[in-house]
Amino acid sequence: MAESSVNMPSGFGGLMRFKDEYKSVFNLKPTHVIAFIMLIIIFRILLGVFLK
């Protein structure tokens, strides 16, 4: 019978954990980004209305 143990390389066995490697200063949810974009669009429309 074949040997059932598998020799993996040292470390993570070729897998990367992105959550452990990268820490951002800004943690934004997708809803916050969409709300911010909507505020910019509304501000732009109001500028067009009031500064005509």
C-alpha positions in Angstrom: 0.0 0.0 0.0 1.0 3.6 -0.6 2.1 5.8 2.3 -0.9 7.9 3.5 1.0 10.8 5.0 1.5 13.9 2.9 4.6 16.2 3.3 3.5 19.8 3.0 6.0 22.7 2.7 6.7 24.7 5.8 4.4 27.6 6.5 0.8 27.6 5.3 1.1 24.8 2.8 0.7 27.2 -0.2 -2.4 28.9 1.2 -2.4 32.6 2.0 -4.5 34.3 4.6 -5.2 37.8 3.4 -7.2 38.8 6.5 -4.1 38.2 8.7 -1.7 40.1 6.4 -3.5 43.3 5.6 -4.9 45.8 8.1 -6.4 49.0 6.8 -6.9 52.3 8.7 -10.3 52.8 7.1 -12.9 50.0 7.5 -15.8 51.0 5.2 -18.9 49.0 4.6 -20.4 48.9 1.1 -23.5 50.7 2.4 -21.3 53.6 3.6 -19.7 53.9 0.2 -23.0 53.9 -1.6 -24.4 56.5 0.8 -21.4 58.8 0.3 -21.7 58.5 -3.5 -25.5 59.3 -3.3 -24.6 62.4 -1.1 -22.2 63.6 -3.8 -24.8 63.2 -6.5 -27.4 65.1 -4.5 -25.0 67.8 -3.8 -24.1 68.1 -7.5 -27.8 68.3 -8.5 -28.4 71.0 -5.8 -25.5 73.0 -7.1 -26.9 72.9 -10.6 -30.4 74.0 -9.4 -29.2 76.9 -7.1 -26.4 78.3 -9.2 -28.3 78.5 -12.5 
